[in-house]
């Protein structure tokens, strides 16, 4: 492989031409970051792994059409976020016993704390699933991924003010959605 392993666009072009080595470089560069993001959004490690796998599959399918004006990092982050939001919506629609978000494979010393955190994550996922997609995208990018408002604005092709507005509306909706559950989720009144 003669392509610079730090140039994602060039690696995608090489992959589109059949270079498996380029795919390995891209996988090495992006999988760990995507897994970190997925673990914050998914109800379990297995679900996070599925999100990362699907994101990378979409990247491979999209490689022949890649336009070098975009960032592979931003693109894969966005694809993963969208997939996670879609999964949360499906889960919220199909959740029947309220225990779908518990991940028994996640070992922590305090089972009560684990259940409380799982309940909080499930409540947040359900509240996120009710948001319009752009609000959910902006909120997740800012508060779960730690992305700056300026970078979110670039990724979403919006002004920083528009991003801040989306995030503020999302926060208000989430706060209102979670308010009735504060005692069960262990939140104190301010």
Secondary structure, DSSP 8 states (H G I E B T S, - for coil): --S-TT-HHHHHHHHHTT-HHHHHHHHHHHHHHHHHHHHHHSSSHHHHHHHHHHHHHHHHHHGGG--TTS-HHHHHHHHHHHHHHHHHHHHHHH--SS-TT--TTS--S-HHHHHHHHHHHHHHHHHHHHS-HHHHHHHIIIIIS---HHHHHHHHT--HHHHHHHHHHHHHHHHHHHHTTHHHHT----
